[in-house]
Amino acid sequence: MPNTILVHREEPIAVVQLNRPEVLNALNEELMGELLLSLQQLDADDAVRCIVITGNEKAFAAGADIKETFVTATPVTMLAQDLTTKWEGIRKVKKPIIAAVSGYALGGGCELAMTCDIIVASETAQFGQPEVNLGIIPGAGGTQRLARAAGKYVAMELILTGRRFKAEEAKSIGLVAQVYPAASWLDDAKALARTIAEKPPVAVRLATEAIDLAFSSTLEAGLEFERKAFYLLFATEDKQEGVDAFVNKRTPVFKGR
């Protein structure tokens, strides 16, 4: 892969690292295209069961590359680039994705983290949707996903002021699942990924889809999907393995079948 993305395979997990440190991992068309391609390739690889997206200690991603993307942009050029479709492509990756955030996750960086299934953070992390300071609003899902995670009134305050908020506040409003020490944040995120990777892959996928449906559909539709997914899992070898391991007091070995 080109240099804007680095992929570290540590099967059964993979770490995908944003790699534009000179601009705090600012998101541009090239990086987003390479990120989506790398995630799609890992999604198709049976040896990988969980993916971690990260940056570096200083920045997950400090937002869109403003000089490259916004300075001369017009509605027509924005429509032609259609960058937000790449975020939607990331959302459609079937394997669970953990965003491991250290340092800045601002604007598009915060939106990128919110496309993932789980967000964890170093105690040094800073989140924010500061687009209002540029005379625009979040355009890659920020208004919708932050409102779903934190609620209407918290999202209103954060987006209309554009202020930054730290990891502990992000956890308190429901945006972040865990806050880890600065000395071990990435190792802790990878440990979480390995724990998920040990679980039955079909059950993990269906559980992920069911939870996502809770935020995009009615309660009735979500309950119907959950019920059918629950029944479907009784046809898998992993269900039989899990039950047999429980009855016989041994560690299960799940194969994704």
C-alpha positions in Angstrom: 0.0 0.0 0.0 1.1 3.6 -0.6 2.5 5.6 2.3 -0.6 7.4 3.5 -1.9 4.1 5.1 0.2 1.5 6.9 -1.2 -2.0 7.5 0.2 -4.1 10.3 -1.1 -7.7 10.3 -1.2 -9.3 13.8 -3.5 -12.2 13.0 -6.3 -12.6 14.0 -6.3 -8.8 14.0 -5.0 -6.1 11.8 -4.0 -2.5 12.6 -4.6 0.1 9.9 -2.6 3.3 10.7 -3.2 6.7 9.1 0.2 8.0 8.1 0.3 11.7 7.3 2.1 12.8 10.5 3.4 16.0 8.9 -0.2 17.3 8.7 -1.6 15.5 11.8 -3.1 12.8 9.6 -5.4 15.3 7.9 -7.8 13.5 5.6 -7.6 13.9 1.9 -8.9 12.1 -1.1 -5.8 9.9 -1.5 -5.7 8.8 2.2 -9.5 8.0 2.2 -9.2 6.0 -1.0 -6.3 4.0 0.3 -8.0 3.5 3.7 -11.2 2.2 2.1 -9.2 -0.2 -0.2 -7.2 -1.6 2.7 -10.3 -2.2 4.8 -12.0 -3.9 2.0 -9.0 -6.2 1.5 -8.9 -7.1 5.1 -12.7 -7.6 5.2 -12.2 -10.3 2.5 -9.4 -12.0 4.4 -10.6 -14.9 6.6 -7.4 -14.7 8.7 -8.4 -11.3 10.0 -11.4 -11.1 12.4 -11.1 -7.6 13.9 -9.6 -4.4 12.6 -8.1 -1.4 14.5 -7.9 2.0 12.9 -5.5 4.4 14.5 -3.1 7.3 13.9 -0.2 8.1 16.2 0.2 9.5 19.7 -0.3 13.1 18.6 -3.3 12.7 16.2 -5.8 10.2 15.1 -6.8 12.7 12.4 -7.0 16.4 12.9 -9.8 16.8 10.3 -10.0 17.3 6.6 -7.0 18.7 4.7 -8.4 22.2 4.6 -5.8 23.6 2.2 -6.2 20.8 -0.2 -9.9 20.2 0.1 -11.7 23.5 1.0 -9.8 26.6 -0.1 -10.8 26.5 -3.7 -13.7 24.1 -3.4 -17.1 24.8 -5.0 -20.3 22.8 -4.8 -19.4 21.2 -8.1 -15.9 20.1 -7.1 -17.2 18.8 -3.8 -19.9 16.8 -5.7 -17.3 15.5 -8.0 -15.0 14.3 -5.2 -17.9 12.9 -3.3 -15.6 12.1 -0.3 -18.5 11.1 1.9 -19.1 7.9 -0.1 -15.8 6.6 1.2 -17.1 7.0 4.8 -20.1 5.0 3.8 -17.9 2.3 2.3 -16.1 2.1 5.6 -19.4 1.7 7.4 -20.3 -1.2 5.2 -17.2 -3.3 6.1 -18.6 -6.4 7.8 -15.8 -7.1 10.2 -15.8 -5.1 13.5 -13.7 -2.0 13.4 -12.3 -0.3 16.5 -11.1 3.3 16.3 -8.2 3.7 18.7 -7.8 7.5 19.2 -4.8 9.3 20.7 -4.4 13.1 20.4 -6.7 15.0 18.0 -9.8 13.5 16.5 -11.4 16.7 15.0 -13.9 17.3 12.3 -13.5 14.6 9.7 -11.3 12.7 12.1 -14.1 12.6 14.7 -16.5 11.6 11.9 -14.1 8.8 10.8 -14.0 7.5 14.3 -17.8 7.5 14.5 -18.1 5.3 11.4 -16.3 2.6 13.3 -18.1 0.0 15.5 -16.3 0.9 18.8 -14.3 4.0 19.8 -11.6 3.7 22.5 -9.3 6.5 23.5 -6.1 7.4 25.1 -6.5 9.8 28.1 -4.8 12.4 25.8 -7.5 12.3 23.2 -9.4 15.4 22.1 -12.5 15.2 20.1 -14.5 17.9 18.3 -16.6 19.0 15.4 -15.2 22.5 14.8 -16.6 23.0 11.2 -18.8 25.9 12.3 -15.7 28.0 12.8 -15.1 27.6 9.0 -18.6 28.7 8.1 -19.7 25.1 7.3 -21.1 22.1 9.2 -20.0 18.5 9.5 -20.5 16.8 6.2 -19.5 13.1 6.7 -22.1 12.1 9.3 -21.1 14.2 12.3 -24.5 15.8 12.9 -26.3 12.5 12.7 -23.8 10.1 14.5 -22.9 12.5 17.3 -26.6 13.1 18.0 -27.3 9.4 18.1 -24.3 8.8 20.5 -24.7 11.8 22.8 -28.3 12.9 22.4 -29.8 16.0 20.7 -28.9 18.6 23.3 -25.2 17.6 23.8 -24.7 17.3 20.1 -26.3 20.8 19.6 -23.9 22.3 22.1 -20.8 20.6 20.8 -21.5 21.3 17.1 -22.8 24.8 17.4 -19.9 26.0 19.6 -17.3 23.8 17.8 -15.5 23.3 21.1 -13.1 20.4 21.8 -13.8 17.9 24.5 -11.5 15.4 26.1 -11.5 11.6 26.4 -13.3 11.4 29.8 -16.1 13.7 28.6 -16.4 11.7 25.4 -16.8 8.6 27.6 -19.4 10.3 29.8 -21.6 11.3 26.9 -21.4 7.8 25.3 -19.1 8.5 22.4 -16.1 6.5 23.7 -16.4 3.0 25.2 -13.1 3.0 27.1 -10.4 5.4 28.1 -6.9 3.9 28.4 -3.6 5.2 29.9 -1.4 7.2 27.5 1.4 4.6 28.0 -0.7 1.7 26.8 -3.6 2.9 24.7 -2.8 1.1 21.5 -1.8 -2.1 23.2 -5.1 -2.0 25.2 -7.0 -1.3 21.9 -5.4 -4.3 20.3 -6.2 -6.5 23.3 -9.8 -5.5 22.9 -9.6 -6.4 19.3 -8.1 -9.8 20.1 -10.9 -10.5 22.6 -13.5 -9.8 19.9 -11.5 -11.9 17.4 -11.8 -14.9 19.7 -15.6 -14.8 19.5 -17.7 -16.6 16.8 -17.4 -14.4 13.6 -21.0 -15.0 12.4 -22.5 -14.1 15.7 -20.3 -11.0 15.9 -21.4 -9.9 12.5 -25.1 -10.4 13.2 -24.8 -8.7 16.6 -23.1 -5.7 14.9 -25.8 -5.5 12.3 -28.6 -5.7 14.9 -27.1 -3.0 17.1 -26.6 -0.7 14.0 -30.3 -1.3 13.1 -31.4 0.1 16.5 -30.2 3.5 15.3 -31.5 3.4 11.8 -34.9 1.7 12.0 -37.9 1.2 14.2 -38.0 -0.9 17.3 -40.3 -3.4 15.7 -37.9 -3.9 12.7 -34.9 -4.2 15.0 -36.6 -6.8 17.1 -37.6 -8.8 14.0 -34.1 -8.8 12.7 -32.7 -9.8 16.1 -35.1 -12.7 16.4 -34.4 -14.0 13.0 -30.6 -13.6 13.5 -30.9 -15.4 16.8 -32.6 -18.4 15.2 -30.2 -18.4 12.2 -27.2 -18.8 14.6 -28.6 -22.2 15.7 -27.6 -23.5 12.3 -23.9 -22.7 12.7 -21.1 -25.0 13.8 -19.9 -22.3 16.1 -23.1 -22.4 18.1 -22.6 -26.1 18.6 -19.0 -25.6 19.5 -19.9 -22.9 22.0 -22.6 -24.9 23.7 -20.4 -28.1 23.8 -17.5 -26.1 25.3 -19.7 -24.6 27.9 -21.2 -28.0 28.9 -17.7 -29.7 29.0 -16.0 -26.8 30.7 -13.4 -26.1 28.0 -12.3 -23.2 25.9 -14.2 -23.0 22.6 -12.5 -22.7 19.2 -14.7 -20.8 16.8 -14.2 -21.2 13.1 -16.7 -18.9 11.6 -18.9 -21.6 10.2 
